[in-house]
Amino acid sequence: MLELATLGLLQREPLHGYRLKQQLELFMSGCISVNYGAIYPLLKRLEERGQIATLVTEEGEAGPMRKIYCITPEGRDRWHQKMLEHPHESWVNSRSRFMIKFFFFSHLKPAERAKLLEHRLSVSRLRLESIEFDGIPRLDPYASAAWDRCLDVLRSEIEWLSEELAKEQQKLYESQYGEERQAISLKNKKVKGNC
């Protein structure tokens, strides 16, 4: 998830390592904890793979030099691949991964966004059905309250995903409808020009 988020943030703007750590903390802290010790080795690996490059090296405020990184075309391809994949992972990790992906949805095409939303919605519905089918153990009032809260969060997520999917489907419809109208208009112009 750290690789996906790092490439996504660098896709928005070039950053030096410390600023990248700050931005990762800002948006990822709600999804996963950020291991700062993993960021600089990750940047080195991404640079060795040609997925990021050093844009410029400048003097830092405290004295040591710092690199400003930018994403390369290979990095954009890798980010896109990671955005569209559906790894088999735990429920908690898949929820965190989806929220990180959602943060970068503006860099995807509407059809790609819809596909990711459909997948997450399907997984969430299956999760809810599984929990409801297995039944919730009612051990004590606190355990029951915790299970009820989990179900509320899951139902809320399903509702939110359904709303977001409807928005994307509307965008797809409008995009396809607009293309059809342009094609008809162009065809009519050609017909009129031939008369």
C-alpha positions in Angstrom: 0.0 0.0 0.0 2.9 2.3 0.7 4.2 1.9 -2.9 0.8 2.7 -4.3 0.4 5.7 -2.1 3.9 7.0 -2.8 3.6 6.7 -6.6 0.1 8.3 -6.4 1.4 11.3 -4.4 4.4 11.8 -6.7 2.0 11.7 -9.6 0.4 14.8 -8.2 3.6 16.7 -7.7 7.3 16.2 -7.2 8.2 15.9 -3.5 11.3 15.4 -1.3 11.3 12.6 1.2 10.3 14.5 4.3 7.4 16.2 2.5 6.3 12.9 1.2 6.4 11.4 4.7 4.2 14.3 5.9 1.6 13.8 3.1 1.5 10.1 3.7 0.9 10.7 7.3 -1.9 13.1 6.5 -4.0 10.9 4.4 -2.9 7.4 5.2 -3.1 7.7 9.0 -6.9 7.0 8.7 -6.2 3.8 6.7 -2.9 2.4 7.9 0.0 3.4 10.1 3.0 4.9 8.3 6.3 3.2 8.9 8.7 6.0 8.3 11.7 3.6 8.3 10.3 2.0 5.2 9.9 5.2 3.1 13.5 6.0 2.2 14.3 2.4 1.3 11.1 2.3 -0.8 12.2 5.6 -2.6 15.6 4.0 -3.3 14.0 0.8 -4.8 11.5 2.8 -6.9 14.4 4.9 -8.2 16.5 1.8 -9.0 13.5 0.3 -10.9 13.2 3.6 -12.9 9.7 4.3 -11.5 10.8 7.6 -10.0 13.7 9.9 -10.7 15.5 12.6 -8.8 14.3 15.9 -10.3 16.7 18.0 -8.4 19.0 17.9 -5.3 18.8 20.9 -3.1 20.2 22.0 0.2 17.9 21.2 3.1 16.9 23.6 5.9 19.0 21.7 8.4 22.0 21.5 6.1 22.0 18.0 4.5 21.2 17.7 0.8 17.7 16.4 -0.1 16.4 14.9 -3.3 13.2 16.0 -4.9 11.6 13.0 -6.6 9.2 12.9 -9.6 7.4 10.0 -11.1 8.5 8.5 -14.5 6.3 7.0 -17.2 7.3 3.6 -15.8 6.1 4.7 -12.4 2.8 5.8 -13.8 2.3 2.4 -15.4 3.2 0.7 -12.2 0.8 2.9 -10.2 -2.0 2.2 -12.7 -1.4 -1.5 -12.5 -1.5 -1.4 -8.7 -4.7 0.6 -8.8 -6.5 -1.9 -10.9 -5.3 -5.1 -9.1 -7.5 -7.0 -6.7 -5.0 -8.8 -4.3 -6.4 -11.5 -2.0 -5.9 -10.1 1.4 -7.6 -9.8 4.7 -10.8 -7.8 5.1 -9.1 -5.0 7.1 -6.2 -4.7 4.5 -8.6 -4.7 1.6 -10.7 -1.9 3.2 -7.5 0.2 3.8 -6.2 -0.5 0.2 -9.6 0.6 -1.3 -9.6 3.8 0.7 -6.1 4.6 -0.5 -7.1 3.8 -4.1 -10.2 6.0 -3.7 -8.0 8.9 -2.7 -6.4 8.8 -6.2 -9.6 8.1 -8.2 -9.3 11.4 -10.1 -6.4 9.9 -12.0 -8.5 7.0 -13.4 -11.0 6.8 -16.2 -14.7 6.6 -15.2 -15.0 3.0 -16.4 -11.9 2.0 -14.2 -13.4 3.8 -11.2 -16.7 2.0 -11.7 -15.0 -1.4 -12.0 -13.2 -0.8 -8.7 -16.3 0.4 -7.0 -18.3 -2.6 -8.3 -15.6 -5.0 -6.9 -15.5 -3.4 -3.5 -19.3 -3.3 -3.3 -19.5 -7.0 -4.2 -16.9 -7.9 -1.6 -18.6 -5.8 1.1 -22.0 -7.3 0.4 -20.5 -10.8 0.6 -18.9 -9.9 3.9 -22.2 -8.7 5.3 -24.1 -11.8 4.1 -21.4 -14.0 5.6 -21.6 -12.2 9.0 -25.4 -12.3 9.0 -25.5 -15.9 7.9 -23.1 -17.1 10.5 -24.9 -15.1 13.2 -23.4 -12.8 15.7 -22.3 -14.3 19.0 -24.0 -12.5 21.9 -21.6 -13.1 24.6 -22.0 -10.0 26.7 -23.3 -6.5 26.2 -19.9 -5.1 25.1 -19.2 -7.9 22.6 -22.7 -7.4 21.2 -22.2 -3.6 21.0 -18.9 -4.1 19.2 -20.6 -6.5 16.6 -23.5 -4.1 16.1 -21.0 -1.3 15.5 -19.1 -3.4 12.9 -22.4 -4.2 11.1 -23.4 -0.5 11.1 -20.1 0.5 9.6 -20.3 -2.2 7.0 -23.9 -1.3 6.0 -22.8 2.4 5.9 -19.9 1.5 3.6 -22.2 -0.5 1.3 -24.6 2.5 1.1 -21.7 4.9 0.4 -20.2 2.6 -2.3 -23.6 2.3 -4.0 -23.9 6.1 -4.1 -20.4 6.5 -5.5 -21.0 3.8 -8.1 -24.3 5.5 -9.2 -22.3 8.7 -9.7 -19.7 6.9 -11.8 -22.3 5.1 -13.9 -24.0 8.5 -14.6 -20.7 9.9 -15.7 -20.2 6.9 -18.0 -23.7 7.3 -19.4 -23.2 11.0 -20.0 -19.8 10.4 -21.6 -21.2 7.7 -24.0 -24.3 9.8 -24.8 -22.1 12.8 -25.6 -19.9 10.7 -27.9 -23.0 9.4 -29.7 -24.5 12.9 -30.1 -21.2 14.1 -31.5 -21.0 11.2 -34.0 -24.6 11.9 -35.1 -23.9 15.6 -35.5 -20.8 14.9 -37.5 -22.7 12.5 -39.7 -25.5 15.1 -40.3 -22.9 17.7 -41.3 -21.4 15.4 -43.8 -24.9 14.5 -45.2 -25.7 18.2 -45.5 -22.4 19.0 -47.1 -23.0 16.3 -49.8 -26.5 17.8 -50.7 
